[in-house]
Every structure is written in C-alpha cells, then in structure tokens.
Amino acid sequence: MTEQASGSHKSFWATLPGILTGLAGLITAVVGLLIALNQIGVIGNPNATPPTANGTDVHPHPDQPPPAEPAPPPTTGFRILELNVRARPASYRGKCPVTIRFRGRISVAGGGGLVSYKFQRSDGASAPVQSITFNQPGSKTVTTTWQLGKSFQGWQAIETFDPQAKVSPRAQFKIICTNAVLPSRPTLPRAPTLSR
C-alpha cells in the first residue's frame, strides 16, 4: 500500500520537462501562424499585397512597382463623346461583286485636338490607323468601303486610340449574291470515229 501511494505522488521536477515541451510546441505554432499572417499581408507590412485567388502573388518581385490602374475616362478636356457607324446597304441581294460603304461619325467635346482611329472588320483584316483633327467640339464623318464577290455576313466598327480608347457599336451587314458561278459539267471526250 505504501508503494502505490508513493507512485501516485510525482515530484514537480519530474513533470517540468513535459510542461516545457508542451510550451515549446505552442510557441512554435504561434510563431508559424504570425509568419503566415505577415506573408499574406494581414499583419505587419501595410504595403504587402495578398495573393490572388489562384495563390500567386499579384507582384511576384518585391522591387517591381504595382501595375498601373486603368485611367478613368476623362470628364473634362478634349474627349470622345460618341462613335457610331452604318453600313449601306445593310442588306443586299443581287449581282456581285458589290461594294458596301461604311459611314462613321466621331463626336468630341472639351475643345479641339487630334483623334486617332481605325476601322475594325469581322474578317480580322487590319486597317491602318488614321487621324482626324478637330478645331472645336463637334462631329466629323469618316468613311471606308468593303467590296465582296460572294455571299457574306459581317460587320465593321470604329476603334479610337487617342484621346482615349473606345469602340463603336458594330455596323452589321448581309449580302446574298444571285449570280454565283456554278461549276460547269465536265466534258467527256468524244469517241473516235473511223473514216473510210
């Protein structure tokens, strides 16, 4: 009975290593949590950027400046108010080739300046960038043509670059050519005839 009593009462010094091991584990976990929170920007550096949804940093290099925010469209100064374009004819049925004419309109406000623009086409063809000068607020007309030799449905639009980037609604058109050339029947060689 005395052996049981002495075994159940351990000294403080016998349990101290267990307590210290537990405290060391707790401190390690807390430090790890603080490091993780600091890295994702929850605590610590106010300029730190949190990772994106896919887990990658928005700024992979700390010395690289953040990407520039897109500038809001200007509300004062020389600016584009409106772009539109129309196809004539928008619907055509008849003999081809046919030329579709596009008449666009660029409207500006806030004084005068230079507008650079180009026409976009549904077939992906690249038009050259052109420019038009406005001496005062108002509207100017720009035009282009597209000649087609077969039935086709497509569109054109105006894209501006300066003083701001903007794209007009698309001018849709459809042509049906009624004079499509059908392939001719192949001619068979004649059987040789014998002459006497």
C-alpha positions as semicolon CSV with decimal commas, in nm:
position;residue;x (nm);y (nm);z (nm)
1;M;0,000;0,000;0,000
2;T;0,287;0,233;0,065
3;E;0,432;0,165;-0,282
4;Q;0,107;0,273;-0,450
5;A;0,093;0,592;-0,251
6;S;0,449;0,689;-0,330
7;G;0,399;0,616;-0,707
8;S;0,094;0,838;-0,737
9;H;0,268;1,147;-0,596
10;K;0,535;1,251;-0,851
11;S;0,753;1,548;-0,775
12;F;0,718;1,876;-0,958
13;W;1,063;1,830;-1,111
14;A;0,957;1,508;-1,281
15;T;0,668;1,682;-1,471
16;L;0,861;2,000;-1,561
17;P;1,018;1,857;-1,884
18;G;0,672;1,766;-2,013
19;I;0,538;2,114;-1,943
20;L;0,837;2,278;-2,115
21;T;0,797;2,054;-2,421
22;G;0,429;2,150;-2,445
23;L;0,510;2,521;-2,415
24;A;0,778;2,495;-2,684
25;G;0,529;2,333;-2,921
26;L;0,272;2,606;-2,851
27;I;0,526;2,885;-2,910
28;T;0,638;2,724;-3,238
29;A;0,275;2,708;-3,359
30;V;0,207;3,073;-3,267
31;V;0,526;3,195;-3,440
32;G;0,439;2,995;-3,751
33;L;0,090;3,148;-3,758
34;L;0,231;3,501;-3,719
35;I;0,477;3,445;-4,005
36;A;0,198;3,316;-4,231
37;L;-0,028;3,613;-4,147
38;N;0,259;3,854;-4,214
39;Q;0,333;3,697;-4,554
40;I;-0,024;3,733;-4,676
41;G;-0,041;4,091;-4,553
42;V;-0,295;4,052;-4,273
43;I;-0,044;4,188;-4,020
44;G;0,288;4,363;-4,049
45;N;0,373;4,544;-4,376
46;P;0,079;4,768;-4,477
47;N;0,208;4,769;-4,838
48;A;0,209;4,389;-4,866
49;T;-0,026;4,256;-5,131
50;P;-0,237;3,949;-5,056
51;P;-0,213;3,662;-5,301
52;T;-0,464;3,632;-5,582
53;A;-0,739;3,369;-5,592
54;N;-0,513;3,121;-5,771
55;G;-0,249;3,153;-5,495
56;T;0,013;3,353;-5,687
57;D;0,133;3,694;-5,579
58;V;-0,001;3,993;-5,766
59;H;0,353;4,137;-5,760
60;P;0,599;3,848;-5,788
61;H;0,904;4,072;-5,738
62;P;0,913;4,300;-5,433
63;D;1,114;4,567;-5,618
64;Q;0,867;4,574;-5,909
65;P;0,607;4,854;-5,888
66;P;0,240;4,755;-5,892
67;P;0,068;4,765;-6,232
68;A;-0,096;5,094;-6,318
69;E;-0,469;5,117;-6,270
70;P;-0,655;5,194;-6,593
71;A;-0,728;5,563;-6,611
72;P;-1,094;5,654;-6,582
73;P;-1,239;5,824;-6,887
74;P;-1,185;6,197;-6,868
75;T;-1,486;6,409;-6,780
76;T;-1,323;6,737;-6,879
77;G;-1,083;6,835;-7,154
78;F;-1,074;6,702;-7,509
79;R;-1,258;6,369;-7,516
80;I;-1,467;6,143;-7,736
81;L;-1,839;6,160;-7,667
82;E;-1,977;5,914;-7,921
83;L;-1,883;5,678;-8,202
84;N;-2,119;5,519;-8,449
85;V;-2,102;5,361;-8,793
86;R;-2,359;5,242;-9,050
87;A;-2,338;5,004;-9,343
88;R;-2,501;5,094;-9,676
89;P;-2,659;4,876;-9,789
90;A;-2,704;4,684;-9,466
91;S;-2,889;4,411;-9,656
92;Y;-2,824;4,330;-10,024
93;R;-2,947;4,067;-10,265
94;G;-2,832;4,085;-10,625
95;K;-2,536;4,063;-10,858
96;C;-2,186;4,056;-10,713
97;P;-1,928;4,190;-10,665
98;V;-2,090;4,457;-10,452
99;T;-1,933;4,743;-10,254
100;I;-2,059;4,807;-9,901
101;R;-1,998;5,164;-9,787
102;F;-1,946;5,243;-9,419
103;R;-2,014;5,591;-9,288
104;G;-1,888;5,659;-8,937
105;R;-1,929;5,954;-8,709
106;I;-1,691;6,066;-8,434
107;S;-1,825;6,321;-8,184
108;V;-1,596;6,506;-7,940
109;A;-1,626;6,761;-7,659
110;G;-1,394;6,972;-7,446
111;G;-1,218;7,175;-7,712
112;G;-1,009;7,065;-8,008
113;G;-0,749;6,802;-8,067
114;L;-0,640;6,501;-8,268
115;V;-0,834;6,172;-8,278
116;S;-0,654;5,859;-8,398
117;Y;-0,878;5,576;-8,515
118;K;-0,910;5,274;-8,741
119;F;-1,187;5,056;-8,880
120;Q;-1,224;4,702;-8,744
121;R;-1,364;4,427;-8,970
122;S;-1,530;4,097;-8,884
123;D;-1,288;3,908;-9,110
124;G;-0,993;4,028;-8,898
125;A;-0,831;4,233;-9,177
126;S;-0,614;4,510;-9,032
127;A;-0,689;4,867;-9,138
128;P;-0,428;5,141;-9,099
129;V;-0,454;5,385;-8,809
130;Q;-0,568;5,726;-8,932
131;S;-0,613;6,061;-8,763
132;I;-0,862;6,344;-8,785
133;T;-0,823;6,694;-8,637
134;F;-1,099;6,877;-8,451
135;N;-1,057;7,254;-8,411
136;Q;-1,353;7,267;-8,173
137;P;-1,616;7,037;-8,019
138;G;-1,847;6,870;-8,269
139;S;-1,875;6,573;-8,504
140;K;-1,691;6,459;-8,816
141;T;-1,762;6,185;-9,067
142;V;-1,519;5,907;-9,161
143;T;-1,579;5,652;-9,436
144;T;-1,449;5,328;-9,577
145;T;-1,565;5,061;-9,823
146;W;-1,555;4,682;-9,849
147;Q;-1,601;4,502;-10,181
148;L;-1,727;4,145;-10,174
149;G;-1,771;3,895;-10,457
150;K;-1,968;3,627;-10,276
151;S;-2,249;3,594;-10,023
152;F;-2,130;3,712;-9,683
153;Q;-2,248;3,837;-9,345
154;G;-2,022;4,059;-9,134
155;W;-1,965;4,390;-8,961
156;Q;-1,736;4,691;-8,925
157;A;-1,673;4,918;-8,626
158;I;-1,459;5,221;-8,541
159;E;-1,187;5,191;-8,276
160;T;-1,022;5,504;-8,134
161;F;-0,686;5,523;-7,957
162;D;-0,638;5,894;-7,873
163;P;-0,751;6,091;-7,680
164;Q;-0,899;5,770;-7,532
165;A;-0,960;5,408;-7,628
166;K;-1,317;5,342;-7,735
167;V;-1,502;5,113;-7,980
168;S;-1,825;5,191;-8,160
169;P;-2,120;4,954;-8,189
170;R;-2,085;4,721;-8,489
171;A;-2,248;4,802;-8,822
172;Q;-2,388;4,464;-8,932
173;F;-2,449;4,379;-9,299
174;K;-2,553;4,079;-9,508
175;I;-2,523;4,020;-9,881
176;I;-2,664;3,740;-10,094
177;C;-2,515;3,707;-10,440
178;T;-2,760;3,582;-10,701
179;N;-2,507;3,542;-10,981
180;A;-2,293;3,276;-10,818
181;V;-2,092;3,094;-11,078
182;L;-2,184;2,726;-11,082
183;P;-1,919;2,476;-11,182
184;S;-1,970;2,361;-11,539
185;R;-2,020;1,995;-11,621
186;P;-1,705;1,821;-11,726
187;T;-1,700;1,749;-12,097
188;L;-1,633;1,392;-12,193
189;P;-1,403;1,324;-12,482
190;R;-1,580;1,207;-12,797
191;A;-1,533;0,854;-12,915
192;P;-1,306;0,846;-13,218
193;T;-1,479;0,795;-13,547
194;L;-1,338;0,587;-13,825
195;S;-1,326;0,737;-14,168
196;R;-1,310;0,530;-14,484
